[in-house]
Amino acid sequence: MKKSLSIFILLLLSLPFTCNSQITKKGKPLSELQQQFIDLRFGMFIHYNIPTYVNQDWPDPDTSPSVFNPTKLDCNQWAKAAKSAGMTYGCLTTKHHSGFCIWDTKTTDYNVMNSPLKKDVVKEYAESFRANGLKVMLYYSILDTHHKLRPGYIEKKHIDMIKAQLTELLTRYGEISALIIDGWDAPWSRISYDDVPFEEIYTLVKTLQPNCLLMDLNAAKYPKEALYYTDIKSYEQGAGQKISKETNKLPALSCLPINSSWFWKTTFPTDPVKNPNELVSNNLIPFNQVFCNFILNVAPNRDGLIDDNALKALKEMGDLWKKGSAVPKLGPVDAPIISSNIAKHQQTNSSWSNDMDIMDFANDDNFSTSWVSNKEVKNPWFEISFDKDKAFNMITIAQGEASIKKYRVEYFENGTWKPLQTVTNPEKIKTLRFDRIWAGKVRISIDEFTAPPTLAEVGVYNERR
C-alpha cells in the first residue's frame, strides 16, 4: 500500500464528511427501512466490472485495467430497461472479488480512471437511475484478491482501505438506499467478522448514511431464523439458497441472474435467457408475499449495453407483472446481530452428551453441528468459560432441533452463579439483550424438553449501544 494512500485515509477518516448530496442526518427506525425495502418489490442487479472483459466471473486479480474498454457505455439504457420490467431500483458492482474499482477512487490505482474509459461508472449509474425515478443501491466485495485482502493476509491497511472506499461511495453519490456486501464470512471467502470487524464497518455505514441498509450475502453460513450480520436476509438461488414461502418472517431478498451466470459471457447474446413468465410467477409474485424483494441480475456486455434478448425479456416481465395485492407488513423482528462473538471457540463444559456431539460443537462457529444431550440426562446443562471476566450484554441461543420448552440462563460472577433470564417456549433461535454485566462463565440449564436438547451455537456479545 502506498504512503500517499495511508495519508489519504487518515485525512478522510479524521475530517468532517462533506458532499454535494442530500443525506438524512437522523436515521429512520430500522423496521421502517426494512419495510420500505420489501415495498420496493423488484430491482435490477448489475454485475459489470473487469470480469465482463475476460469471460470469467473470477478473473486473474492482476488483469490489466486496459481491458476495461466499453465504447458505448449507456447507464440510461440500463435504467430504462429496469423501468420497462417494473423494477424500482438498481444495484451496481462497484468492486467485485478481484478488486477493480469502477469509480474515481483515491485509494488505489487499480480503478476505472486508469482504464481506456476514464469515467466514473458509479457516478453515471447513480445519476441515470435517479433521473429515471429509481432508487440507487451499491454492491461492494470485502474479498479483494488484487490487494491481497484474503484469508491469512489481512492487515490494518486493508481495513483502512475498506473504510476509505466505503466513505467515498457513501459521500459522493447521493442517497444510497442499501449497500450489498459480499465475500465476507462466507464458507468460500473465509474472511471472518473478526478479521474485518463487522461492527466497525456497520457503524461507519450508518454514520455516513443512517438510512442505508447494510446487507451481507452470508446466507450460506447463517440460519434463516435470525438476522446475523445483516439488516436483510439474503438468498442466492444459484447457490441453492431457497426462501421458505410458508415460514419466512424476516425481511429478505432473493437474487438470481437472468442469464446462466452473473457477469456477461460471449455466448449471452445468443443463449436463451430465463423465461419471463416463470420469473414473474415463480419468483417475483410469491416472494413479494413473504416479505421478500426479488433482485434479478442483468449483465451489460463489453460495449456497456444490455443485450437485446435481455431487453426483450425485461419488457415482457413488465407486461406480465401487475403489482396487484399489497405487500404484507412485517411483524416484530429482532435487531440484527452485529458484534463479535466472544464465546466462539472458548472452553466449554456440559452434562453427559453423545460421544459424537460433544460440548464444543455448540460454539464452533458452525450451525450445521450441535451439542446433543444424552437421552438419559434429566437435567441437561451447558456452559462456556472465558479465560477472564468479560463484559457482555447479549446472548444468542440457537437450537439444532427445536425441542427445548424451558431453560434458565445464568452467569458466574465472583464465585457465584446468578440468574439472568428464564425462557419459556423459546424460538429455535433466541436473542437475549440486557444491561451489560461482567462474568467468567455463562450457563444454560434446561428444565423442560420434548426430545434430547441440541444446541447448534451459543453466542455471547458485547454490542455497542
C-alpha positions as CSV (number, residue, x, y, z in Angstrom):
1,M,0.0,0.0,0.0
2,K,1.5,3.4,-0.9
3,K,2.3,6.0,1.7
4,S,0.0,8.5,-0.2
5,L,-2.9,6.1,0.4
6,S,-2.2,5.9,4.1
7,I,-2.1,9.7,4.4
8,F,-5.3,10.0,2.3
9,I,-7.1,7.5,4.6
10,L,-6.1,9.3,7.8
11,L,-7.3,12.6,6.4
12,L,-10.5,11.1,5.1
13,L,-11.4,9.5,8.4
14,S,-10.5,12.4,10.6
15,L,-12.2,15.3,8.8
16,P,-15.9,16.1,8.8
17,F,-17.8,14.5,6.0
18,T,-18.8,16.8,3.2
19,C,-20.5,16.0,-0.1
20,N,-22.9,17.5,-2.6
21,S,-25.6,15.0,-1.8
22,Q,-28.7,15.3,0.4
23,I,-28.2,12.8,3.1
24,T,-30.5,12.5,6.1
25,K,-28.7,13.1,9.3
26,K,-31.1,11.3,11.6
27,G,-32.0,7.8,10.5
28,K,-35.4,6.2,10.4
29,P,-36.2,3.2,12.6
30,L,-34.7,0.0,11.1
31,S,-38.1,-1.6,11.0
32,E,-39.3,1.2,8.7
33,L,-36.3,0.9,6.4
34,Q,-36.8,-2.9,6.2
35,Q,-40.5,-2.5,5.3
36,Q,-39.6,0.1,2.6
37,F,-37.1,-2.3,1.1
38,I,-39.8,-5.0,0.9
39,D,-42.2,-2.5,-0.6
40,L,-39.7,-1.9,-3.4
41,R,-40.5,-5.4,-4.5
42,F,-38.3,-5.8,-7.6
43,G,-34.9,-4.5,-8.6
44,M,-32.0,-4.9,-11.1
45,F,-28.7,-6.3,-10.0
46,I,-26.0,-5.1,-12.4
47,H,-22.8,-7.2,-12.4
48,Y,-20.5,-5.1,-14.5
49,N,-16.8,-4.9,-13.8
50,I,-13.5,-6.3,-15.1
51,P,-14.8,-9.9,-15.2
52,T,-17.1,-8.7,-18.1
53,Y,-14.0,-8.5,-20.3
54,V,-12.3,-11.8,-19.5
55,N,-15.3,-14.2,-19.9
56,Q,-15.0,-15.4,-16.2
57,D,-16.7,-14.4,-13.0
58,W,-13.4,-14.7,-11.1
59,P,-10.6,-13.2,-13.3
60,D,-6.9,-13.1,-12.7
61,P,-6.6,-10.5,-9.9
62,D,-3.7,-8.8,-11.9
63,T,-5.8,-8.4,-15.1
64,S,-4.8,-5.0,-16.6
65,P,-7.2,-2.1,-16.4
66,S,-6.6,-1.7,-20.1
67,V,-9.2,-4.4,-20.9
68,F,-12.0,-2.4,-19.4
69,N,-12.9,-0.5,-22.5
70,P,-16.7,-0.1,-23.2
71,T,-17.2,2.0,-26.3
72,K,-21.0,2.7,-25.9
73,L,-21.5,2.8,-22.1
74,D,-25.1,3.9,-21.5
75,C,-26.3,3.7,-17.9
76,N,-29.5,5.4,-19.0
77,Q,-30.3,2.3,-21.2
78,W,-29.9,0.2,-18.1
79,A,-32.3,2.4,-16.1
80,K,-34.9,2.4,-18.9
81,A,-34.7,-1.4,-19.2
82,A,-35.2,-1.7,-15.4
83,K,-38.3,0.6,-15.6
84,S,-39.7,-1.5,-18.5
85,A,-39.7,-4.5,-16.2
86,G,-41.4,-2.7,-13.4
87,M,-38.3,-2.5,-11.3
88,T,-37.8,0.2,-8.7
89,Y,-34.1,0.3,-8.1
90,G,-30.7,-0.8,-9.3
91,C,-27.6,-2.3,-7.6
92,L,-24.2,-2.0,-9.3
93,T,-21.0,-4.0,-8.5
94,T,-18.7,-1.1,-7.6
95,K,-15.9,-3.6,-6.7
96,H,-16.0,-7.3,-7.2
97,H,-13.7,-10.0,-5.7
98,S,-10.7,-9.2,-7.9
99,G,-10.6,-5.6,-6.5
100,F,-11.1,-3.4,-9.6
101,C,-12.9,-0.2,-8.6
102,I,-15.3,1.3,-11.2
103,W,-15.4,4.7,-9.5
104,D,-12.8,7.6,-9.3
105,T,-11.2,6.3,-6.1
106,K,-8.1,7.8,-4.4
107,T,-7.4,4.6,-2.5
108,T,-5.8,2.5,-5.3
109,D,-4.5,2.9,-8.9
110,Y,-6.5,-0.3,-9.8
111,N,-9.5,1.6,-10.9
112,V,-11.5,2.8,-13.9
113,M,-9.7,6.1,-14.2
114,N,-6.7,4.1,-15.4
115,S,-8.7,2.2,-18.0
116,P,-9.3,3.5,-21.5
117,L,-12.8,4.6,-20.4
118,K,-11.5,7.1,-17.8
119,K,-15.0,7.8,-16.5
120,D,-16.6,7.2,-13.1
121,V,-19.1,4.5,-13.8
122,V,-20.7,4.6,-10.4
123,K,-21.4,8.3,-10.9
124,E,-23.0,7.8,-14.3
125,Y,-25.1,4.9,-13.0
126,A,-26.3,6.7,-9.9
127,E,-27.3,9.8,-11.9
128,S,-29.1,7.8,-14.6
129,F,-31.1,5.6,-12.2
130,R,-32.0,8.6,-10.0
131,A,-33.1,10.6,-13.1
132,N,-35.4,7.8,-14.1
133,G,-37.1,7.7,-10.7
134,L,-35.2,4.6,-9.5
135,K,-33.5,4.1,-6.1
136,V,-29.8,3.6,-6.0
137,M,-28.0,0.7,-4.2
138,L,-24.4,-0.4,-4.4
139,Y,-22.6,-3.7,-4.2
140,Y,-19.1,-4.0,-2.6
141,S,-16.9,-7.0,-2.1
142,I,-14.8,-7.4,1.1
143,L,-12.8,-10.1,-0.5
144,D,-10.2,-8.4,-2.8
145,T,-7.7,-10.7,-4.3
146,H,-5.8,-7.9,-6.2
147,H,-5.0,-6.1,-2.9
148,K,-4.4,-9.5,-1.1
149,L,-7.4,-8.8,1.1
150,R,-7.9,-12.5,1.6
151,P,-7.6,-15.1,4.4
152,G,-4.2,-15.1,6.1
153,Y,-3.1,-11.8,4.7
154,I,-5.4,-9.2,6.3
155,E,-3.6,-6.2,7.9
156,K,-4.8,-2.9,9.3
157,K,-4.1,-1.2,6.0
158,H,-6.7,-3.4,4.4
159,I,-9.3,-2.4,6.9
160,D,-8.4,1.2,6.4
161,M,-8.8,0.8,2.7
162,I,-12.3,-0.7,3.1
163,K,-13.3,2.2,5.3
164,A,-11.9,4.8,2.9
165,Q,-13.6,3.2,-0.1
166,L,-16.9,2.9,1.6
167,T,-16.6,6.5,2.7
168,E,-16.1,7.6,-0.9
169,L,-19.1,5.5,-2.1
170,L,-21.4,6.8,0.7
171,T,-20.4,10.5,0.4
172,R,-20.2,11.2,-3.3
173,Y,-23.2,9.7,-5.0
174,G,-26.3,11.0,-3.1
175,E,-28.7,8.8,-1.1
176,I,-27.8,5.1,-1.2
177,S,-30.8,3.0,-0.1
178,A,-28.7,-0.1,0.5
179,L,-25.2,-1.5,0.4
180,I,-24.9,-5.1,-0.5
181,I,-21.7,-6.7,0.8
182,D,-20.2,-9.9,-0.5
183,G,-17.2,-12.1,0.2
184,W,-17.3,-11.7,4.0
185,D,-17.7,-14.6,6.4
186,A,-18.8,-16.9,3.7
187,P,-17.5,-20.5,3.6
188,W,-15.7,-19.8,0.3
189,S,-14.2,-16.4,1.3
190,R,-13.1,-17.3,4.9
191,I,-12.7,-13.7,5.9
192,S,-14.3,-13.6,9.4
193,Y,-16.1,-10.8,11.1
194,D,-13.1,-10.6,13.4
195,D,-10.6,-10.4,10.6
196,V,-12.5,-7.4,9.2
197,P,-14.6,-6.2,12.2
198,F,-18.2,-6.1,11.2
199,E,-19.5,-3.8,13.9
200,E,-16.9,-1.1,12.9
201,I,-17.9,-1.3,9.2
202,Y,-21.7,-1.4,10.1
203,T,-21.3,1.6,12.4
204,L,-19.4,3.6,9.7
205,V,-22.1,2.9,7.1
206,K,-24.8,4.0,9.5
207,T,-22.8,7.1,10.5
208,L,-22.3,8.2,6.9
209,Q,-25.9,7.3,5.7
210,P,-28.2,6.4,8.6
211,N,-31.0,5.3,6.2
212,C,-28.7,2.9,4.2
213,L,-29.5,-0.7,4.8
214,L,-26.4,-3.0,5.0
215,M,-26.9,-6.5,3.6
216,D,-24.3,-9.2,3.7
217,L,-24.8,-12.1,1.3
218,N,-24.0,-14.6,4.1
219,A,-27.0,-17.0,4.0
220,A,-24.7,-19.9,3.1
221,K,-23.5,-19.9,6.7
222,Y,-26.1,-18.4,8.9
223,P,-29.6,-19.8,9.7
224,K,-32.8,-18.4,8.3
225,E,-34.5,-17.7,11.6
226,A,-32.4,-14.6,12.6
227,L,-30.6,-11.7,11.2
228,Y,-26.9,-12.5,11.7
229,Y,-24.7,-9.7,10.5
230,T,-27.2,-8.2,8.0
231,D,-30.3,-5.9,8.0
232,I,-31.9,-8.1,5.3
233,K,-31.8,-11.9,5.0
234,S,-30.3,-12.9,1.6
235,Y,-30.9,-15.9,-0.6
236,E,-28.8,-16.6,-3.6
237,Q,-30.8,-19.1,-5.6
238,G,-28.0,-20.3,-7.8
239,A,-26.1,-21.4,-4.7
240,G,-29.1,-23.4,-3.5
241,Q,-30.4,-20.9,-1.0
242,K,-34.2,-21.1,-1.1
243,I,-36.5,-18.8,0.9
244,S,-39.5,-20.6,2.5
245,K,-42.7,-19.4,1.0
246,E,-44.5,-20.8,4.1
247,T,-42.5,-19.8,7.1
248,N,-40.3,-16.8,6.4
249,K,-40.9,-13.9,8.8
250,L,-37.8,-11.9,8.2
251,P,-37.2,-9.1,5.7
252,A,-35.4,-10.8,2.8
253,L,-34.1,-10.6,-0.7
254,S,-33.7,-13.3,-3.3
255,C,-31.2,-12.9,-6.2
256,L,-30.9,-14.7,-9.5
257,P,-29.3,-13.9,-12.8
258,I,-31.4,-13.7,-15.9
259,N,-28.5,-15.4,-17.8
260,S,-26.6,-18.5,-16.8
261,S,-24.1,-16.6,-14.7
262,W,-23.5,-13.2,-13.1
263,F,-21.1,-11.5,-15.4
264,W,-21.5,-11.2,-19.2
265,K,-20.1,-14.0,-21.3
266,T,-19.5,-14.1,-25.1
267,T,-22.4,-16.6,-25.6
268,F,-25.0,-14.4,-23.8
269,P,-26.4,-12.6,-26.9
270,T,-27.5,-15.9,-28.4
271,D,-28.1,-18.1,-25.3
272,P,-31.7,-18.2,-24.1
273,V,-32.4,-16.1,-21.0
274,K,-34.7,-17.3,-18.3
275,N,-38.4,-17.5,-19.1
276,P,-40.1,-14.1,-18.2
277,N,-43.4,-15.8,-17.2
278,E,-41.6,-18.2,-14.8
279,L,-39.6,-15.4,-13.3
280,V,-42.8,-13.5,-12.6
281,S,-45.0,-16.3,-11.5
282,N,-42.4,-18.5,-9.6
283,N,-40.3,-15.7,-8.1
284,L,-41.5,-12.2,-8.1
285,I,-45.1,-12.7,-7.1
286,P,-44.7,-15.3,-4.4
287,F,-41.6,-13.8,-2.9
288,N,-43.3,-10.4,-2.5
289,Q,-46.0,-12.1,-0.4
290,V,-43.4,-13.4,2.1
291,F,-41.6,-10.2,2.9
292,C,-39.0,-10.8,0.1
293,N,-37.7,-8.4,-2.5
294,F,-36.6,-10.1,-5.8
295,I,-33.4,-8.8,-7.4
296,L,-32.7,-10.0,-10.9
297,N,-29.2,-9.7,-12.4
298,V,-28.9,-8.3,-15.9
299,A,-25.2,-8.2,-17.1
300,P,-24.2,-5.4,-19.5
301,N,-21.9,-6.5,-22.3
302,R,-18.4,-5.2,-23.3
303,D,-19.9,-2.2,-25.0
304,G,-21.5,-1.2,-21.8
305,L,-25.0,-2.1,-23.0
306,I,-27.6,-4.7,-22.1
307,D,-28.1,-7.3,-24.9
308,D,-31.3,-7.3,-27.0
309,N,-32.5,-10.7,-25.7
310,A,-32.3,-9.5,-22.1
311,L,-34.1,-6.2,-23.0
312,K,-36.9,-8.1,-24.6
313,A,-37.3,-10.4,-21.6
314,L,-37.4,-7.5,-19.2
315,K,-40.1,-5.8,-21.3
316,E,-42.1,-9.0,-21.3
317,M,-41.8,-9.2,-17.5
318,G,-43.2,-5.7,-17.2
319,D,-46.1,-6.5,-19.4
320,L,-46.9,-9.7,-17.5
321,W,-46.5,-8.4,-14.0
322,K,-49.2,-6.4,-12.3
323,K,-48.4,-5.3,-8.7
324,G,-51.8,-6.5,-7.6
325,S,-52.3,-7.1,-3.8
326,A,-50.4,-5.1,-1.3
327,V,-47.1,-6.3,0.1
328,P,-47.7,-7.7,3.7
329,K,-46.5,-5.8,6.7
330,L,-43.6,-7.2,8.7
331,G,-44.2,-8.2,12.3
332,P,-41.7,-7.6,15.1
333,V,-38.2,-8.5,14.1
334,D,-35.2,-8.7,16.4
335,A,-32.4,-6.2,15.7
336,P,-29.6,-7.8,13.7
337,I,-26.6,-9.3,15.5
338,I,-23.6,-7.1,14.5
339,S,-21.0,-7.7,17.3
340,S,-18.1,-10.2,17.5
341,N,-19.0,-13.4,19.2
342,I,-16.7,-13.6,22.3
343,A,-17.8,-17.2,23.0
344,K,-16.5,-18.6,19.8
345,H,-14.0,-21.4,20.4
346,Q,-13.9,-20.7,24.1
347,Q,-13.7,-23.6,26.7
348,T,-17.0,-25.4,27.2
349,N,-18.4,-28.0,29.6
350,S,-21.8,-29.8,29.8
351,S,-23.7,-32.6,31.3
352,W,-23.4,-36.0,29.6
353,S,-23.6,-35.7,25.8
354,N,-23.5,-38.1,22.9
355,D,-19.9,-39.0,22.1
356,M,-20.0,-37.7,18.6
357,D,-21.9,-34.5,19.6
358,I,-19.9,-33.1,22.5
359,M,-20.0,-29.7,24.0
360,D,-17.6,-27.7,21.8
361,F,-19.9,-28.2,18.8
362,A,-22.1,-25.6,20.4
363,N,-19.6,-22.7,19.9
364,D,-17.5,-23.9,16.9
365,D,-18.9,-21.1,14.6
366,N,-20.7,-23.8,12.6
367,F,-24.5,-24.0,12.6
368,S,-24.5,-27.4,11.0
369,T,-23.0,-29.1,14.1
370,S,-24.6,-29.3,17.6
371,W,-24.0,-30.4,21.1
372,V,-26.6,-33.1,21.8
373,S,-27.6,-34.1,25.3
374,N,-27.6,-37.9,26.1
375,K,-31.2,-39.1,26.3
376,E,-30.7,-40.4,29.8
377,V,-30.0,-37.0,31.3
378,K,-32.9,-35.5,33.1
379,N,-31.5,-32.0,33.8
380,P,-29.1,-31.1,31.0
381,W,-26.8,-28.1,31.2
382,F,-24.2,-26.4,29.0
383,E,-21.6,-23.8,29.9
384,I,-19.0,-21.6,28.4
385,S,-15.9,-20.4,30.3
386,F,-13.8,-17.4,29.5
387,D,-10.1,-17.0,30.4
388,K,-11.1,-14.0,32.5
389,D,-14.2,-12.0,33.3
390,K,-15.7,-10.5,30.2
391,A,-18.2,-7.7,29.6
392,F,-21.3,-8.6,27.6
393,N,-24.9,-7.6,27.1
394,M,-26.3,-10.1,24.6
395,I,-26.6,-13.9,24.3
396,T,-28.0,-15.9,21.4
397,I,-29.1,-19.5,21.8
398,A,-29.6,-21.4,18.6
399,Q,-31.1,-24.9,18.9
400,G,-30.2,-27.6,16.5
401,E,-33.6,-29.2,16.7
402,A,-36.3,-27.1,18.5
403,S,-37.2,-29.4,21.4
404,I,-36.5,-27.2,24.4
405,K,-39.5,-25.8,26.3
406,K,-37.8,-24.1,29.1
407,Y,-34.3,-23.0,30.1
408,R,-32.6,-20.7,32.6
409,V,-29.6,-18.6,31.6
410,E,-27.1,-17.8,34.4
411,Y,-23.8,-16.1,34.7
412,F,-20.8,-16.7,37.1
413,E,-19.7,-13.6,39.0
414,N,-17.3,-13.5,42.0
415,G,-17.7,-17.3,42.7
416,T,-21.5,-17.3,42.5
417,W,-24.0,-18.4,39.8
418,K,-26.5,-15.6,39.3
419,P,-29.8,-15.8,37.3
420,L,-30.0,-13.8,34.1
421,Q,-33.2,-14.8,32.4
422,T,-35.7,-17.7,32.3
423,V,-37.1,-18.5,28.9
424,T,-40.3,-20.5,28.2
425,N,-41.3,-21.9,24.8
426,P,-38.3,-20.3,23.1
427,E,-37.9,-19.8,19.3
428,K,-35.4,-22.0,17.6
429,I,-33.0,-19.0,17.8
430,K,-33.5,-16.8,20.8
431,T,-31.7,-13.5,21.3
432,L,-31.4,-12.1,24.8
433,R,-30.5,-8.5,25.3
434,F,-29.8,-7.0,28.7
435,D,-27.8,-4.4,30.6
436,R,-24.1,-5.0,30.4
437,I,-22.6,-7.4,33.0
438,W,-19.2,-8.9,33.7
439,A,-18.8,-12.6,34.2
440,G,-16.3,-15.5,33.8
441,K,-18.9,-18.1,32.7
442,V,-22.3,-18.5,31.1
443,R,-24.6,-21.5,31.8
444,I,-27.8,-22.7,30.2
445,S,-29.8,-25.1,32.5
446,I,-32.5,-26.9,30.6
447,D,-35.6,-27.7,32.6
448,E,-38.2,-28.9,30.1
449,F,-37.8,-30.6,26.7
450,T,-39.6,-33.0,24.4
451,A,-36.5,-34.7,23.0
452,P,-32.8,-34.7,23.9
453,P,-31.8,-31.0,23.7
454,T,-29.5,-29.8,21.0
455,L,-27.5,-26.5,20.8
456,A,-26.1,-25.6,17.5
457,E,-24.5,-22.3,18.5
458,V,-24.4,-20.3,21.7
459,G,-23.1,-16.7,21.2
460,V,-22.1,-14.1,23.7
461,Y,-21.6,-10.4,22.6
462,N,-20.7,-7.0,23.9
463,E,-22.6,-4.9,21.4
464,R,-22.4,-1.1,21.1
465,R,-25.3,0.8,22.5
